[in-house]
Amino acid sequence: MKKFGRIFSVVAMGALLLAGCGSKDTAGTTKKSDGAKQYNIGITQFAVHPSLDAATKGFKQALKDKGINAKFDEQNAQADMNNTQTIAKNFVGNKVDLIFANATPSAVSALNATKTIPIVFTSVTDPIGAKLVKSFEQPGGNVTGTTDNHPDATKKTIDFITDEVKAKRIGVVYNSGEQNSVVQVNAVKQLTDKKNVKVVEVSVSTSAEVKQAAESLVGRVDAIYIPTDNTVVSALESVITVANDKKIPLFVGELDSMKKGAVAASGFNYYDIGYQSGVMAADILTGKKKPSEIPVELPKTLKLVINKKAAQAQGLKVDPNWSKLGEFYEGN
């Protein structure tokens, strides 16, 4: 028995020494054997689609460029509001150092779960309306980030639809449960009211309803506009199919969706706003700034891009003069 006790003591001491090599420096932060900190970051992304994926890539690249040694716990809610809450609660339970929230539902759930762990968001259309921040200049609390709602983006696209395509009836498919989409649809209606153009709204609650919603617009509209709605964009291929088959010009709220088969979009690269958020996160993790001290940022670039092949597939004759309004997309 004494011999066993001595062996147990040696093993226990060895275990303690091994544990000391990866001991917690702060809640969630691990100290590596070389003394460098490794930050544990929870990434909560609302859905899988190109724009949000690009934003997450930009965020991670910014941290790398800033010399931040990060370990990521990357979770996707698959466009399910309940999943965003579960993911956020798990991050809090795991005491991550920072939460990166990609899209409005993920950001709201993160803030509901914690008022102490820093949260940096992106792809949020109306951070004030979503009650994430008090103002752009002074966010307050433990949250800041970047918005995907450039004030001129929707106007440029709607102007193109009404002035160049001459549409008098614009169909809009969106999820009324997404607060960011409601803001955009209201903006569309305000813009079209001034032009005596009618907006035909169709609301969906799941991606499975998107194709039927698009089909319901056939014969009722001259063009279709899809805002940066996570639910609809995740099933955008079905809308493109309807637009191509029925020769209805399709317009979207961001460039990644335009490349998939929409006529035009006025926007920016989501990679860039993700990168901007990553720079904010680096400053927070290294103690340079608190979230409340970092103003919410707009996209820094904006452009109108026209997809020639999509325009032709949807019955539009491409006007060479459109190059004066934006740039042509020459991809597939």
N, C-alpha and C positions, 0 to 999 in steps of 0.2 A: 504493500500500500504506500509506503514512504517513497519507493522508487517511482511509482506511478505519479505521486504528487509532485516530485521533482520534474518529471517529464512534462506534466501539465503546466507547471510554472514557466518552463522554457518556451513551450508552445504559445502560451498566453502572452508572454513578453514579446515574442516575435510578431504575434498578431497586432499588438499595440504599436510596435515600430512600423509595421506595414501600413496600418491605418493612419499613422502620423504623416506618411508621405502624401496622402491625399486629404488631409484634414481641411475642414471648412474654415476659410478666412473670414467670410461674412456669410450671411444667410444666402445660400444658393451659389456662392462663389467658391471655386475650388483652387487651392494653391498647388501648382504642379511642383514636381521634384526640383526643377531648375529655378523655383522661386517666382515664376511668372503666374499671373492670375489667369484663370480660365473662367469666363463668365457664362453662366447658364441662361440662355434666352429662349423663351417660349414664343413660337410663331403660330398664331391662329389666323388661318385664311378661310374666308367664308365659303368659297366655291372654287372649282377647277375651271379656269378659262384663261386665255392668253394674257390678258391685261394684268390680272392679279398675279399670275405666275411670274410675269416680267417684273412686277413691283417687288416681289419677294426676292428675286435674283438681284435686283438693284440694291436692296437693303443689305443683303449678305455681302455683296461686293464692297459696299461702302465701309462696312466694319473691317473687312480684310485690308482695304486700302489705308484705313486709320490705325492699323496695327493692333486691332482688338482680337484677342484669342477667345473665340466663342465656341460654345457647344450648343447646338440648336435642337430643340424639341419641336419639330414641325408637324402641326396638326391641321387637317382640312375638315371643315364642318359639312361638306357636301351639300351646301345650300340649305341646311337644316338649322333653324333658329335654336332648337333645343340643344343641338350639338355644340353650338357656340358657348352656351352656358356651362356645359359639362367640361369642355376644354379649358375655359377660363378658371373654373374651380380647381381643376387638377393642377394647373400652373401655380395657383396660389398655394395649394397644399404642398407642392414640391419646392416652394420658396425660390422660384426663379429670380434672377437679378433684374430682368426687364421683360415686358411682354410687347411683341410687335403684332399689332392688330391690323389685318389687311381686309378692309371693307367695313362699312358702317355697323352691320349686326355684330361682327366680331369685336369691334371697338366698344360698343355699348355693353356687351356682356362682360368684357374685361373690366370695364370701369365699375360695373355692378358688383363684380367679384372682389375688387380690391381698391382701396383708397390710399394705399401706401407703396405698393410696387410700381415703379415707373412704367408708363404705357406710352408707346409711340405708335401712332396710327398712320395709315395711308389709304388712298382710294375711298375717302370719305367725302361725300358731296356737300353736306351741310353740317359741319361739326357743332355749330351753335344750336341749330334746330334739333339736333340729336342729343343735345345737352351734354356734350363731351367737354366743351370749353365755354368759358364765359365770354371771351372775345378772341379774335385772331391775335391781337397785340399782346394780351395778357390772359393766357389760357387758364391759369389758376390750377390748383390741385396737382395731381400726379400724372397729367396727360398732356401731350401735344402731338403734332404730326403734320402731314401734308394733305391738302384737299385735291380732289380731281375735278373740281368745279371751277374752271376758268370762266370768268364772267362773259367773255366774248365767244366761247366755243359753241354754245347752242345757237346763238344768234347767227353766226356765220353759216352754219349748216341749214338753218331754217330759211335764211335769205337765199341760199343756193336753190333750195327746193321750190320756193315760191317765185323767185325772180328768173331763174334759168330753166327749171323744169316746168314751170307754170302750173304747179299743182294747186288745186283749189280745195281739195279734201285730203287731209293727212291722217293716216291711221297710226295709232300709237299702242303698242303692246307693252305692258309692264305689270309688275307685281305691286299692288297697292299696299302690301304689307311692308315693303321696303321704303323707308322714309326718304332715302336719297332719290328714289325714282319719282316719288310724289312731287318733290321739289322741282325736278327736271320737267315733268309733265306740266306743272303749273307755269313754268317759264315758257314752255312751248306755246301754251294757250295765250299767254300774255303777248307773245310775239306775233302770233297768227291773228289775234283779234284786231291788231292794227292794220292787217293786210286783207281783212275780210275773207279769211281762209278758215274753213271748218276743221276741227280736230275730232276724230272718231276714236274714242278710247275703248280698249279691251283689256280687262284685268285678268291676270292668272295668279294662281297661288303655288303651283308647282311647275317644273320644267316639262312634265308630261302633258300639260295643257297648252303648251306654246303653239304647236302646229295647228291645232284646231282653232285657236284664237286668230292666227294669221289667216287661215282659210276663211274665217268669218268676215274678213275685210274685203274679200274679192267682190268686185262690182260696186263697192261702197266708197272706195278711196282711189286717189290718183297716185299716191306714194305712201310708203310706210317708214316711220321713224322709230328706232329702238334706242332708248336712253341707255345709260350705263347701269342697266338693271341686271343684277347677278343671276337671278332666276332665268330670265329670258336669254341672256347672252350664253348661258351654259347649254342652251338648246337652239342656238342661232342657226345651225345648219338646216333645221326644219323650216325656219322663216325664209332662208335663202332659196330653198327648194320651191316654196310657194311663189316667191317673187320671180324666179326664173320661169317657172311653168306658166304663170298667169301674166307675165310681162308687167309687173308692178315695180317701179324703181324703189329700192330699199336703201335707207340711210341709217347711220348708226352714230353713237355718241363718242366712240373712241377708235383710234387708228388700227388696233389689232383686229377688231371685228371687221373693219372695212377691208382689210387684206383677205379675209376669208370669203368675201363675195358680196359686199355692199357697194353701192355706187360712190358714196363719198362720206367723209367725216371730217370734222374740224376738231383737232385734238393735239395730243402730245404723246410722248413715249412714257408708258407707265413705269418702265425701268428707271426713268429719271426721277420720278417722284418717290419711288422706293429708295433710290440712292440718297435723295435729300433726307428722307426719314432715317436712313442709316447713319448719316453724319450727325444728326441730332442725338441718336442713341449712343454714339461714341462719346459725345460730350457729356452725356448723362452718366454713363458707366464710369468714366474717368474722373468724375466729380467736378468737371469744369462748370457745368450748369445744372440747374434743376429743371424739370419739365415746365414748371410754371414760369420760368424765365426765358423760354424759347418760344417765340411767336409761331403760330401756324403759318405754313408757307403755301403759296399758290404754285402751280406748274410754271416753270421759268420760260418755256417755249410753247408756241401755239402755231398751227398751220392747217390749212385746208388741203386735203389730199383726195384726188379723184381716181377711182379704179376704172380704167377704160374697159377692160374685159367684162366687168360686172355690169357696166352701163349698157353695153351691147347685148349682153345676155338677157337684160331686163327691158329691152325695147327702146333704149335711148340712143339717139344719134349724138356722138361725141362732138362737141363744138371746140375747134382748136383755140378759140378765144378764152376757153376756160383756164388755159394756162396762165392768164393774167390774174385770175382769182386765187389760184393755188398751184399745186404741183400734181403731175400725173403719177400714179402708181403703176409701175410696169411689171410687177410680179405676176405670179400665177393666180 
